[in-house]
């Protein structure tokens, strides 16, 4: 009986060990729902602010946020002032640590 119980515990430990290791490191994994929701909330807030300012269509400015609160802006805007305003909006958003802009001016859109 003791051997059967010990074997069962060993099997459970073998099966659950990798899951426990994943659970410990889940916050550093962007695919984890908690990290994804945090990143998405920041991205959504920035996109909403950009839309409210009527700077440009959302399809032209792409916003991405990593799990450390770093925001990446890419795409195009009609003027340099619009680019500066988009960067300013992103920087002023809560939980944003820094902003990287790869935005370019493109007037023919």
MIDOSE-1310 file (N, C-alpha, C; in nm, 2 decimals, decimal comma, always signed):
residues 109
xxxx	+0,08/-0,12/+0,00/+0,00/+0,00/+0,00/+0,09/+0,13/+0,00; +0,19/+0,12/+0,08/+0,28/+0,24/+0,09/+0,35/+0,26/-0,05; +0,39/+0,16/-0,11/+0,45/+0,17/-0,24/+0,36/+0,23/-0,35; +0,23/+0,19/-0,35/+0,13/+0,24/-0,44/+0,11/+0,39/-0,42
xxxx	+0,11/+0,43/-0,29/+0,09/+0,57/-0,25/+0,21/+0,65/-0,29; +0,33/+0,60/-0,27/+0,45/+0,67/-0,31/+0,46/+0,69/-0,46; +0,42/+0,58/-0,53/+0,42/+0,59/-0,68/+0,32/+0,69/-0,73; +0,21/+0,70/-0,67/+0,11/+0,80/-0,71/+0,16/+0,94/-0,69
xxxx	+0,22/+0,96/-0,57/+0,27/+1,09/-0,54/+0,38/+1,13/-0,64; +0,47/+1,04/-0,67/+0,58/+1,06/-0,77/+0,52/+1,10/-0,91; +0,42/+1,03/-0,95/+0,36/+1,05/-1,08/+0,29/+1,19/-1,08; +0,22/+1,23/-0,97/+0,16/+1,36/-0,97/+0,27/+1,47/-0,97
xxxx	+0,37/+1,45/-0,89/+0,48/+1,55/-0,89/+0,55/+1,56/-1,03; +0,56/+1,45/-1,10/+0,62/+1,45/-1,23/+0,53/+1,53/-1,33; +0,40/+1,51/-1,32/+0,31/+1,58/-1,41/+0,29/+1,73/-1,37; +0,28/+1,76/-1,25/+0,26/+1,90/-1,21/+0,38/+1,98/-1,19
xxxx	+0,50/+1,92/-1,19/+0,62/+2,00/-1,17/+0,64/+2,11/-1,28; +0,63/+2,07/-1,41/+0,64/+2,17/-1,52/+0,54/+2,28/-1,51; +0,42/+2,24/-1,47/+0,31/+2,35/-1,46/+0,34/+2,44/-1,34; +0,40/+2,40/-1,24/+0,44/+2,49/-1,13/+0,55/+2,58/-1,17
xxxx	+0,64/+2,53/-1,25/+0,75/+2,61/-1,30/+0,70/+2,72/-1,39; +0,60/+2,69/-1,47/+0,54/+2,79/-1,56/+0,46/+2,90/-1,48; +0,40/+2,85/-1,37/+0,32/+2,95/-1,29/+0,41/+3,05/-1,22; +0,53/+3,01/-1,18/+0,62/+3,10/-1,11/+0,66/+3,21/-1,20
xxxx	+0,69/+3,18/-1,33/+0,75/+3,27/-1,43/+0,64/+3,33/-1,52; +0,51/+3,33/-1,48/+0,41/+3,37/-1,57/+0,40/+3,52/-1,60; +0,44/+3,60/-1,50/+0,44/+3,75/-1,52/+0,54/+3,80/-1,62; +0,65/+3,72/-1,64/+0,74/+3,76/-1,74/+0,71/+3,72/-1,88
xxxx	+0,60/+3,64/-1,89/+0,56/+3,59/-2,02/+0,44/+3,67/-2,07; +0,46/+3,74/-2,19/+0,36/+3,83/-2,24/+0,23/+3,75/-2,28; +0,24/+3,63/-2,31/+0,12/+3,55/-2,34/+0,03/+3,53/-2,22; +0,08/+3,55/-2,10/+0,00/+3,53/-1,98/-0,11/+3,63/-1,98
xxxx	-0,23/+3,59/-1,95/-0,34/+3,69/-1,96/-0,33/+3,81/-1,88; -0,27/+3,81/-1,76/-0,25/+3,93/-1,68/-0,16/+4,03/-1,74; -0,05/+3,98/-1,80/+0,04/+4,08/-1,87/-0,02/+4,13/-1,99; -0,09/+4,04/-2,07/-0,16/+4,09/-2,19/-0,26/+4,19/-2,16
xxxx	-0,34/+4,18/-2,06/-0,45/+4,27/-2,03/-0,39/+4,41/-1,99; -0,28/+4,41/-1,91/-0,21/+4,53/-1,87/-0,16/+4,60/-2,00; -0,09/+4,53/-2,09/-0,04/+4,59/-2,21/-0,15/+4,64/-2,30; -0,26/+4,57/-2,31/-0,37/+4,60/-2,39/-0,44/+4,73/-2,34
xxxx	-0,45/+4,74/-2,21/-0,52/+4,85/-2,15/-0,44/+4,98/-2,18; -0,31/+4,98/-2,17/-0,23/+5,10/-2,20/-0,25/+5,13/-2,35; -0,23/+5,03/-2,44/-0,25/+5,05/-2,58/-0,38/+5,11/-2,62; -0,49/+5,06/-2,56/-0,63/+5,10/-2,59/-0,64/+5,25/-2,54
xxxx	-0,59/+5,28/-2,42/-0,60/+5,41/-2,37/-0,53/+5,51/-2,46; -0,42/+5,48/-2,51/-0,35/+5,57/-2,60/-0,42/+5,59/-2,73; -0,47/+5,48/-2,79/-0,55/+5,49/-2,91/-0,67/+5,57/-2,89; -0,74/+5,56/-2,78/-0,86/+5,64/-2,75/-0,83/+5,79/-2,75
xxxx	-0,71/+5,82/-2,68/-0,67/+5,96/-2,67/-0,64/+6,02/-2,81; -0,57/+5,93/-2,89/-0,54/+5,98/-3,03/-0,66/+6,00/-3,11; -0,76/+5,92/-3,10/-0,88/+5,93/-3,17/-0,96/+6,06/-3,12; -0,96/+6,08/-2,99/-1,03/+6,20/-2,94/-0,96/+6,33/-2,99
xxxx	-0,83/+6,33/-3,02/-0,76/+6,45/-3,07/-0,78/+6,47/-3,22; -0,84/+6,37/-3,28/-0,86/+6,37/-3,43/-0,73/+6,40/-3,51; -0,62/+6,34/-3,45/-0,49/+6,37/-3,52/-0,48/+6,30/-3,65; -0,53/+6,18/-3,66/-0,52/+6,10/-3,78/-0,60/+5,98/-3,76
xxxx	-0,62/+5,90/-3,86/-0,70/+5,78/-3,85/-0,61/+5,68/-3,77; -0,68/+5,60/-3,69/-0,61/+5,50/-3,61/-0,53/+5,40/-3,69; -0,58/+5,38/-3,81/-0,51/+5,28/-3,90/-0,37/+5,33/-3,94; -0,34/+5,46/-3,93/-0,21/+5,51/-3,97/-0,11/+5,51/-3,86
xxxx	-0,15/+5,52/-3,74/-0,06/+5,52/-3,62/-0,09/+5,39/-3,55; +0,02/+5,31/-3,54/+0,01/+5,18/-3,47/+0,07/+5,20/-3,33; +0,01/+5,14/-3,23/+0,05/+5,15/-3,09/+0,08/+5,01/-3,04; +0,19/+4,99/-2,98/+0,22/+4,86/-2,92/+0,29/+4,89/-2,79
xxxx	+0,25/+4,81/-2,69/+0,31/+4,83/-2,55/+0,36/+4,70/-2,50; +0,49/+4,70/-2,45/+0,54/+4,58/-2,40/+0,51/+4,57/-2,25; +0,55/+4,46/-2,19/+0,51/+4,43/-2,05/+0,57/+4,52/-1,95; +0,67/+4,60/-1,99/+0,74/+4,69/-1,90/+0,68/+4,83/-1,91
xxxx	+0,58/+4,85/-1,99/+0,52/+4,98/-2,00/+0,59/+5,07/-2,11; +0,67/+5,01/-2,20/+0,74/+5,08/-2,30/+0,64/+5,08/-2,43; +0,61/+5,20/-2,48/+0,52/+5,21/-2,59/+0,60/+5,24/-2,72; +0,56/+5,17/-2,82/+0,62/+5,18/-2,96/+0,51/+5,24/-3,05
xxxx	+0,54/+5,36/-3,11/+0,45/+5,42/-3,21/+0,51/+5,40/-3,35; +0,44/+5,35/-3,44/+0,49/+5,34/-3,58/+0,38/+5,38/-3,67; +0,41/+5,41/-3,80/+0,32/+5,44/-3,90/+0,34/+5,58/-3,95; +0,24/+5,65/-3,99/+0,25/+5,78/-4,05/+0,15/+5,88/-3,99
xxxx	+0,19/+6,01/-4,01/+0,10/+6,12/-3,97/+0,12/+6,23/-4,08; +0,02/+6,32/-4,08/+0,03/+6,42/-4,19/+0,13/+6,53/-4,16; +0,16/+6,56/-4,04/+0,25/+6,67/-4,00/+0,35/+6,63/-3,89; +0,46/+6,70/-3,88/+0,55/+6,68/-3,77/+0,48/+6,71/-3,63
xxxx	+0,40/+6,81/-3,64/+0,32/+6,85/-3,51/+0,23/+6,74/-3,47; +0,17/+6,67/-3,56/+0,08/+6,55/-3,52/+0,17/+6,44/-3,46; +0,29/+6,42/-3,51/+0,38/+6,32/-3,46/+0,41/+6,36/-3,31; +0,45/+6,49/-3,29/+0,49/+6,53/-3,16/+0,37/+6,52/-3,06
xxxx	+0,25/+6,55/-3,11/+0,13/+6,54/-3,02/+0,11/+6,39/-2,99; +0,12/+6,30/-3,08/+0,10/+6,16/-3,05/+0,20/+6,11/-2,95; +0,32/+6,15/-2,96/+0,43/+6,11/-2,87/+0,40/+6,17/-2,73; +0,35/+6,30/-2,73/+0,32/+6,36/-2,60/+0,20/+6,29/-2,53
xxxx	+0,10/+6,25/-2,61/-0,02/+6,18/-2,56/+0,03/+6,05/-2,50; +0,11/+5,98/-2,57/+0,16/+5,85/-2,52/+0,24/+5,86/-2,39; +0,33/+5,96/-2,39/+0,41/+5,99/-2,27/+0,32/+6,02/-2,14; +0,21/+6,10/-2,17/+0,13/+6,14/-2,06/+0,03/+6,03/-2,01
xxxx	+0,03/+5,92/-2,07/-0,06/+5,81/-2,03/-0,01/+5,74/-1,91; -0,10/+5,71/-1,82/-0,06/+5,64/-1,69/+0,00/+5,51/-1,72; +0,10/+5,47/-1,65/+0,18/+5,34/-1,65/+0,27/+5,33/-1,77; +0,29/+5,44/-1,85/+0,39/+5,44/-1,96/+0,52/+5,48/-1,90
xxxx	+0,62/+5,39/-1,93/+0,76/+5,42/-1,88/+0,84/+5,50/-1,98; +0,83/+5,47/-2,11/+0,89/+5,54/-2,21/+0,82/+5,52/-2,34; +0,85/+5,61/-2,44/+0,79/+5,60/-2,57/+0,90/+5,60/-2,68; +0,89/+5,51/-2,77/+0,97/+5,51/-2,89/+0,89/+5,53/-3,01
xxxx	+0,93/+5,63/-3,09/+0,85/+5,67/-3,21/+0,92/+5,64/-3,34; +0,86/+5,56/-3,42/+0,90/+5,54/-3,56/+0,81/+5,60/-3,66; +0,74/+5,71/-3,61/+0,64/+5,77/-3,70/+0,71/+5,86/-3,80; +0,65/+5,87/-3,92/+0,71/+5,95/-4,03/+0,59/+6,04/-4,08
xxxx	+0,63/+6,15/-4,14/+0,54/+6,24/-4,21/+0,51/+6,19/-4,35; +0,38/+6,18/-4,37/+0,33/+6,14/-4,51/+0,21/+6,22/-4,54; +0,22/+6,32/-4,62/+0,11/+6,41/-4,65/+0,00/+6,35/-4,75; +0,04/+6,26/-4,83/-0,06/+6,21/-4,93/-0,16/+6,11/-4,89
x	-0,17/+6,09/-4,76/-0,27/+5,99/-4,71/-0,40/+6,06/-4,69
